[in-house]
């Protein structure tokens, strides 16, 4: 395959896209260990309520924080998707260009380029690719869905994974 590929595609930032992004790129595992902090908060609030002279409103507030923490873990995907759907970029069209320089995404609200030399790893999932990259002094990750990539573009990304 020619390494000077230039592939362009457009897609809409809709609810289905956000759900796919979250489900393919999240590292959250719902286990007992994940709910430990919420359990500690609720137990601490109950201890304050039952065994101390602390104001009952303060104790109930700590219990409510524990419940809110547990709900935020359990409903993390719908909450994240809702926040994305409420953003101004929601339902906007994105133009994606993959070329020898990197990955360029352009929309009315955001233009960004990830250079191949900044990408530290490419993780292939069932439905797409997760690009891990260096940005400034930190790291970032971006998700590319296979649904809007041609087979040539997918092969090109896979070939970059091993370079």
C-alpha positions as CSV (number, residue, x, y, z in Angstrom):
1,X,0.0,0.0,0.0
2,X,1.2,3.5,-0.7
3,X,2.2,5.3,2.4
4,X,1.0,8.7,1.1
5,X,-2.7,8.0,1.7
6,X,-5.0,10.9,2.2
7,X,-8.4,9.8,3.3
8,X,-11.3,12.2,4.1
9,X,-14.6,11.4,5.7
10,X,-17.5,13.2,7.4
11,X,-19.7,12.2,10.3
12,X,-22.1,13.7,12.8
13,X,-21.5,13.9,16.5
14,X,-24.8,12.3,17.5
15,X,-25.9,10.2,20.4
16,X,-24.9,6.9,18.7
17,X,-21.4,8.2,18.1
18,X,-21.0,9.3,21.7
19,X,-22.3,6.0,23.0
20,X,-19.8,4.1,20.8
21,X,-16.9,6.4,21.9
22,X,-17.7,5.8,25.6
23,X,-18.3,2.1,25.4
24,X,-15.1,1.5,23.3
25,X,-12.7,3.7,25.2
26,X,-13.8,3.6,28.9
27,X,-11.7,1.9,31.4
28,X,-14.3,2.0,34.2
29,X,-15.1,-1.4,35.7
30,X,-18.1,-1.7,37.9
31,X,-16.9,-3.8,40.8
32,X,-17.2,-3.7,44.6
33,X,-13.8,-2.0,44.6
34,X,-15.1,0.9,42.4
35,X,-18.0,1.5,44.9
36,X,-15.7,1.5,48.0
37,X,-15.5,5.3,48.3
38,X,-19.3,5.6,48.2
39,X,-19.7,2.9,50.8
40,X,-17.2,4.6,53.1
41,X,-19.1,7.9,52.7
42,X,-22.4,6.3,53.5
43,X,-21.0,4.4,56.5
44,X,-19.3,7.5,57.8
45,X,-22.6,9.5,57.5
46,X,-24.5,6.8,59.3
47,X,-21.9,6.7,62.0
48,X,-22.2,10.5,62.4
49,X,-26.0,10.2,62.4
50,X,-26.3,7.4,65.0
51,X,-23.4,7.8,67.3
52,X,-22.5,11.5,67.5
53,X,-24.1,14.8,68.4
54,X,-23.3,16.3,65.0
55,X,-26.1,18.1,63.3
56,X,-28.3,15.5,61.5
57,X,-28.4,17.6,58.3
58,X,-24.6,17.3,58.0
59,X,-24.8,13.5,58.5
60,X,-27.5,13.2,55.9
61,X,-25.4,15.4,53.6
62,X,-22.5,12.9,53.8
63,X,-24.9,10.0,53.3
64,X,-26.3,11.8,50.2
65,X,-22.8,12.3,48.9
66,X,-22.1,8.6,49.2
67,X,-25.4,7.8,47.3
68,X,-24.5,10.4,44.6
69,X,-21.1,8.9,44.2
70,X,-22.6,5.4,43.7
71,X,-25.1,6.7,41.2
72,X,-22.4,8.6,39.3
73,X,-20.5,5.3,38.9
74,X,-23.5,3.2,37.9
75,X,-24.8,5.7,35.4
76,X,-21.4,7.0,34.2
77,X,-22.1,6.3,30.5
78,X,-25.6,7.9,30.3
79,X,-24.2,10.9,32.3
80,X,-21.2,11.3,30.0
81,X,-23.3,11.0,26.8
82,X,-25.8,13.5,28.2
83,X,-23.1,16.0,28.9
84,X,-21.8,15.6,25.3
85,X,-25.3,16.0,23.9
86,X,-25.7,19.2,25.8
87,X,-22.4,20.6,24.4
88,X,-22.5,23.1,21.6
89,X,-20.7,20.6,19.3
90,X,-23.5,18.1,19.5
91,X,-25.1,17.2,16.2
92,X,-22.4,19.1,14.3
93,X,-20.6,17.7,11.2
94,X,-17.0,16.7,11.6
95,X,-14.6,16.3,8.7
96,X,-11.9,13.7,9.4
97,X,-8.7,13.6,7.3
98,X,-6.1,10.9,7.7
99,X,-2.8,11.6,5.8
100,X,0.9,11.1,6.2
101,X,1.1,13.9,8.8
102,X,-1.5,12.6,11.1
103,X,-5.2,12.8,11.9
104,X,-7.0,16.1,11.3
105,X,-10.6,16.7,12.6
106,X,-12.4,19.9,11.6
107,X,-15.8,21.2,12.6
108,X,-17.4,24.5,13.2
109,X,-16.4,24.4,16.9
110,X,-13.1,22.6,16.9
111,X,-10.1,22.0,14.6
112,X,-7.4,19.7,15.8
113,X,-4.5,17.7,14.4
114,X,-2.8,14.7,16.0
115,X,0.6,14.1,14.5
116,X,1.8,10.6,14.0
117,X,5.0,11.3,15.9
118,X,2.9,12.4,18.9
119,X,1.0,9.1,19.0
120,X,2.4,6.8,21.6
121,X,0.2,3.8,21.0
122,X,-2.8,2.8,18.9
123,X,-5.3,0.4,20.5
124,X,-7.7,-1.4,18.1
125,X,-11.1,-2.3,19.5
126,X,-14.0,-4.1,17.9
127,X,-15.5,-0.9,16.5
128,X,-12.6,1.5,16.2
129,X,-9.2,2.7,17.2
130,X,-8.1,4.6,20.3
131,X,-5.1,6.9,19.7
132,X,-3.0,7.6,22.7
133,X,-0.9,10.7,22.2
134,X,1.3,13.3,24.0
135,X,-0.1,16.8,24.2
136,X,1.9,19.5,25.9
137,X,3.1,18.1,29.2
138,X,0.4,15.5,29.4
139,X,-1.3,12.8,27.5
140,X,-4.6,12.4,25.7
141,X,-6.6,9.9,23.8
142,X,-8.9,10.1,20.8
143,X,-11.4,7.6,19.4
144,X,-11.8,6.9,15.7
145,X,-14.8,4.7,14.7
146,X,-14.3,2.2,12.0
147,X,-17.8,3.0,10.7
148,X,-16.6,6.1,8.9
149,X,-13.2,4.7,7.9
150,X,-12.6,2.9,4.6
151,X,-10.7,-0.4,4.7
152,X,-7.7,1.4,3.2
153,X,-7.7,4.0,6.0
154,X,-8.1,1.2,8.6
155,X,-5.2,-0.7,7.2
156,X,-3.1,2.6,7.1
157,X,-3.9,3.1,10.8
158,X,-3.0,-0.5,11.6
159,X,0.3,-0.1,9.8
160,X,1.1,3.0,11.9
161,X,0.5,1.0,15.0
162,X,3.6,-1.1,14.3
163,X,6.0,1.7,13.2
